[in-house]
Amino acid sequence: MKYIEIEQKFAVPDAEALRTALAARHAKPGTATRQVDTYYNAPHRDFLAPAAISEWLRIRRQDGGDASLNFKRWHPIDADVKTHADEYETPVTDPEAVRLTLEALDFTVIAEVDKTREEWHLDGDVPTVVAIDTIDGLGTFAEFEFKGEAESPGDAIDQLTSLIESLKVPLGDRINLGYPHLILGREK
């Protein structure tokens, strides 16, 4: 589902148990990398104004010099709990130039998320990327992102939920917020 993100996030009380379950499913582990995500607010539309935040603009820088620009708009827009997002992401070769461009256009930094991410790629009936994220001061989380084919966002959510349940790993609370929400202390 190009340009649509289906993701479920959980607190992770035991990351090693999750790694073991993923390895048992022949998931392919990637190398842990540091990612620094800088989130921006727009001058023409305040992303923080709605009671439930539905939009983010982000520059990501990671180890090795890779960088990307990303915009997400979650749906349903007015709902407290979002089910999926429009996601537009592209690599950037000069993140400093992008930062300066946003600054010149009066975009303002609202949050920075500095994390270590370990990605596992799970192929099969429900292709999924599982990111195990460790964020200083917040804890460890797992993001399960659907990468397969689906008839609709609802179908993708059902497939992803079934996959997560089939891992039979004790996960913590489901987190229906982005990391910037948590850093900003927002509950929606």
Contacts in CASP RR format, 6 or more apart in sequence:
PFRMAT RR
TARGET T0000
AUTHOR 0000-0000-0000
METHOD contacts of the structure
MODEL  1
MKYIEIEQKFAVPDAEALRTALAARHAKPGTATRQVDTYYNAPHRDFLAP
AAISEWLRIRRQDGGDASLNFKRWHPIDADVKTHADEYETPVTDPEAVRL
TLEALDFTVIAEVDKTREEWHLDGDVPTVVAIDTIDGLGTFAEFEFKGEA
ESPGDAIDQLTSLIESLKVPLGDRINLGYPHLILGREK
1 146 0 8 1.000
1 148 0 8 1.000
1 149 0 8 1.000
1 150 0 8 1.000
1 153 0 8 1.000
1 156 0 8 1.000
3 86 0 8 1.000
3 87 0 8 1.000
3 88 0 8 1.000
4 84 0 8 1.000
4 85 0 8 1.000
4 86 0 8 1.000
4 87 0 8 1.000
4 153 0 8 1.000
4 156 0 8 1.000
5 72 0 8 1.000
5 84 0 8 1.000
5 85 0 8 1.000
5 86 0 8 1.000
5 87 0 8 1.000
5 145 0 8 1.000
6 83 0 8 1.000
6 84 0 8 1.000
6 145 0 8 1.000
6 146 0 8 1.000
6 150 0 8 1.000
6 153 0 8 1.000
6 156 0 8 1.000
6 157 0 8 1.000
6 160 0 8 1.000
7 84 0 8 1.000
7 85 0 8 1.000
7 143 0 8 1.000
7 144 0 8 1.000
7 145 0 8 1.000
7 146 0 8 1.000
8 143 0 8 1.000
8 144 0 8 1.000
8 157 0 8 1.000
8 160 0 8 1.000
8 161 0 8 1.000
8 164 0 8 1.000
8 174 0 8 1.000
9 141 0 8 1.000
9 142 0 8 1.000
9 143 0 8 1.000
9 144 0 8 1.000
9 174 0 8 1.000
9 175 0 8 1.000
9 176 0 8 1.000
9 177 0 8 1.000
9 178 0 8 1.000
10 141 0 8 1.000
10 142 0 8 1.000
10 144 0 8 1.000
10 171 0 8 1.000
10 172 0 8 1.000
10 173 0 8 1.000
10 174 0 8 1.000
10 175 0 8 1.000
11 139 0 8 1.000
11 140 0 8 1.000
11 141 0 8 1.000
11 171 0 8 1.000
11 172 0 8 1.000
11 173 0 8 1.000
11 175 0 8 1.000
12 18 0 8 1.000
12 132 0 8 1.000
12 140 0 8 1.000
12 141 0 8 1.000
12 142 0 8 1.000
12 171 0 8 1.000
12 172 0 8 1.000
13 170 0 8 1.000
13 171 0 8 1.000
13 172 0 8 1.000
14 169 0 8 1.000
14 170 0 8 1.000
15 132 0 8 1.000
15 134 0 8 1.000
15 140 0 8 1.000
15 142 0 8 1.000
17 169 0 8 1.000
17 170 0 8 1.000
18 130 0 8 1.000
18 132 0 8 1.000
18 142 0 8 1.000
18 167 0 8 1.000
18 169 0 8 1.000
18 171 0 8 1.000
19 29 0 8 1.000
19 120 0 8 1.000
19 132 0 8 1.000
21 167 0 8 1.000
21 168 0 8 1.000
21 169 0 8 1.000
22 29 0 8 1.000
22 120 0 8 1.000
22 122 0 8 1.000
22 130 0 8 1.000
22 167 0 8 1.000
23 29 0 8 1.000
25 122 0 8 1.000
25 167 0 8 1.000
26 123 0 8 1.000
27 120 0 8 1.000
27 121 0 8 1.000
27 122 0 8 1.000
27 123 0 8 1.000
27 130 0 8 1.000
28 120 0 8 1.000
28 121 0 8 1.000
28 122 0 8 1.000
28 123 0 8 1.000
29 118 0 8 1.000
29 119 0 8 1.000
29 120 0 8 1.000
30 118 0 8 1.000
30 119 0 8 1.000
30 120 0 8 1.000
30 121 0 8 1.000
31 118 0 8 1.000
32 116 0 8 1.000
32 117 0 8 1.000
32 118 0 8 1.000
33 62 0 8 1.000
33 63 0 8 1.000
33 64 0 8 1.000
33 116 0 8 1.000
33 117 0 8 1.000
34 62 0 8 1.000
34 63 0 8 1.000
34 114 0 8 1.000
34 115 0 8 1.000
34 116 0 8 1.000
34 117 0 8 1.000
35 60 0 8 1.000
35 61 0 8 1.000
35 62 0 8 1.000
35 63 0 8 1.000
35 113 0 8 1.000
35 114 0 8 1.000
35 115 0 8 1.000
35 116 0 8 1.000
35 117 0 8 1.000
36 60 0 8 1.000
36 61 0 8 1.000
36 62 0 8 1.000
36 112 0 8 1.000
36 113 0 8 1.000
36 114 0 8 1.000
37 58 0 8 1.000
37 59 0 8 1.000
37 60 0 8 1.000
37 112 0 8 1.000
37 113 0 8 1.000
37 114 0 8 1.000
37 115 0 8 1.000
37 179 0 8 1.000
37 180 0 8 1.000
38 58 0 8 1.000
38 59 0 8 1.000
38 60 0 8 1.000
38 61 0 8 1.000
38 99 0 8 1.000
38 109 0 8 1.000
38 111 0 8 1.000
38 112 0 8 1.000
39 56 0 8 1.000
39 57 0 8 1.000
39 58 0 8 1.000
39 109 0 8 1.000
39 110 0 8 1.000
39 111 0 8 1.000
39 112 0 8 1.000
39 113 0 8 1.000
39 180 0 8 1.000
40 57 0 8 1.000
40 58 0 8 1.000
40 59 0 8 1.000
40 102 0 8 1.000
40 107 0 8 1.000
40 108 0 8 1.000
40 109 0 8 1.000
40 110 0 8 1.000
41 47 0 8 1.000
41 48 0 8 1.000
41 57 0 8 1.000
41 107 0 8 1.000
41 108 0 8 1.000
41 109 0 8 1.000
41 110 0 8 1.000
42 57 0 8 1.000
42 107 0 8 1.000
43 105 0 8 1.000
43 106 0 8 1.000
43 107 0 8 1.000
43 108 0 8 1.000
45 55 0 8 1.000
47 53 0 8 1.000
47 54 0 8 1.000
47 55 0 8 1.000
47 56 0 8 1.000
47 57 0 8 1.000
47 110 0 8 1.000
48 110 0 8 1.000
48 184 0 8 1.000
48 186 0 8 1.000
50 77 0 8 1.000
50 78 0 8 1.000
51 80 0 8 1.000
51 188 0 8 1.000
52 78 0 8 1.000
52 79 0 8 1.000
52 80 0 8 1.000
52 82 0 8 1.000
52 188 0 8 1.000
53 74 0 8 1.000
53 180 0 8 1.000
53 181 0 8 1.000
53 186 0 8 1.000
53 188 0 8 1.000
54 73 0 8 1.000
54 74 0 8 1.000
54 75 0 8 1.000
54 77 0 8 1.000
54 78 0 8 1.000
54 82 0 8 1.000
55 71 0 8 1.000
55 72 0 8 1.000
55 73 0 8 1.000
55 74 0 8 1.000
56 70 0 8 1.000
56 71 0 8 1.000
56 72 0 8 1.000
56 178 0 8 1.000
56 180 0 8 1.000
57 69 0 8 1.000
57 70 0 8 1.000
57 71 0 8 1.000
57 102 0 8 1.000
57 107 0 8 1.000
58 69 0 8 1.000
58 70 0 8 1.000
58 71 0 8 1.000
58 72 0 8 1.000
59 67 0 8 1.000
59 68 0 8 1.000
59 69 0 8 1.000
59 70 0 8 1.000
59 92 0 8 1.000
59 95 0 8 1.000
59 98 0 8 1.000
59 99 0 8 1.000
59 102 0 8 1.000
60 67 0 8 1.000
60 68 0 8 1.000
60 70 0 8 1.000
61 67 0 8 1.000
61 95 0 8 1.000
62 117 0 8 1.000
66 91 0 8 1.000
67 91 0 8 1.000
67 92 0 8 1.000
67 93 0 8 1.000
67 95 0 8 1.000
67 98 0 8 1.000
68 89 0 8 1.000
68 90 0 8 1.000
68 91 0 8 1.000
68 92 0 8 1.000
69 89 0 8 1.000
69 90 0 8 1.000
69 92 0 8 1.000
69 98 0 8 1.000
70 87 0 8 1.000
70 88 0 8 1.000
70 89 0 8 1.000
71 87 0 8 1.000
71 88 0 8 1.000
71 89 0 8 1.000
72 85 0 8 1.000
72 86 0 8 1.000
72 87 0 8 1.000
72 88 0 8 1.000
73 85 0 8 1.000
73 86 0 8 1.000
74 82 0 8 1.000
74 84 0 8 1.000
74 85 0 8 1.000
75 82 0 8 1.000
75 83 0 8 1.000
75 84 0 8 1.000
75 85 0 8 1.000
75 86 0 8 1.000
75 153 0 8 1.000
76 82 0 8 1.000
76 83 0 8 1.000
80 176 0 8 1.000
80 188 0 8 1.000
81 176 0 8 1.000
82 176 0 8 1.000
83 153 0 8 1.000
83 154 0 8 1.000
83 157 0 8 1.000
84 153 0 8 1.000
84 154 0 8 1.000
84 156 0 8 1.000
84 157 0 8 1.000
92 98 0 8 1.000
110 180 0 8 1.000
110 184 0 8 1.000
111 179 0 8 1.000
111 180 0 8 1.000
111 183 0 8 1.000
111 184 0 8 1.000
112 183 0 8 1.000
113 135 0 8 1.000
113 179 0 8 1.000
113 180 0 8 1.000
113 183 0 8 1.000
114 135 0 8 1.000
114 136 0 8 1.000
115 133 0 8 1.000
115 134 0 8 1.000
115 135 0 8 1.000
115 179 0 8 1.000
116 133 0 8 1.000
116 134 0 8 1.000
117 131 0 8 1.000
117 132 0 8 1.000
117 133 0 8 1.000
118 131 0 8 1.000
118 132 0 8 1.000
118 133 0 8 1.000
119 129 0 8 1.000
119 130 0 8 1.000
119 131 0 8 1.000
119 132 0 8 1.000
120 129 0 8 1.000
120 130 0 8 1.000
120 131 0 8 1.000
120 132 0 8 1.000
121 127 0 8 1.000
121 128 0 8 1.000
121 129 0 8 1.000
122 128 0 8 1.000
122 129 0 8 1.000
122 130 0 8 1.000
122 163 0 8 1.000
125 159 0 8 1.000
126 146 0 8 1.000
126 148 0 8 1.000
126 159 0 8 1.000
126 160 0 8 1.000
126 162 0 8 1.000
126 163 0 8 1.000
127 146 0 8 1.000
127 147 0 8 1.000
127 148 0 8 1.000
128 144 0 8 1.000
128 145 0 8 1.000
128 146 0 8 1.000
128 147 0 8 1.000
128 148 0 8 1.000
128 160 0 8 1.000
128 163 0 8 1.000
129 144 0 8 1.000
129 145 0 8 1.000
129 147 0 8 1.000
130 142 0 8 1.000
130 143 0 8 1.000
130 144 0 8 1.000
130 145 0 8 1.000
131 142 0 8 1.000
131 143 0 8 1.000
131 145 0 8 1.000
132 140 0 8 1.000
132 141 0 8 1.000
132 142 0 8 1.000
133 140 0 8 1.000
133 141 0 8 1.000
133 142 0 8 1.000
133 143 0 8 1.000
133 179 0 8 1.000
134 140 0 8 1.000
135 141 0 8 1.000
135 179 0 8 1.000
138 179 0 8 1.000
138 182 0 8 1.000
138 183 0 8 1.000
141 175 0 8 1.000
141 179 0 8 1.000
142 171 0 8 1.000
144 160 0 8 1.000
144 163 0 8 1.000
144 164 0 8 1.000
146 156 0 8 1.000
146 157 0 8 1.000
146 159 0 8 1.000
146 160 0 8 1.000
148 156 0 8 1.000
148 159 0 8 1.000
150 156 0 8 1.000
150 159 0 8 1.000
164 171 0 8 1.000
175 182 0 8 1.000
177 186 0 8 1.000
177 187 0 8 1.000
177 188 0 8 1.000
180 186 0 8 1.000
181 187 0 8 1.000
181 188 0 8 1.000
END
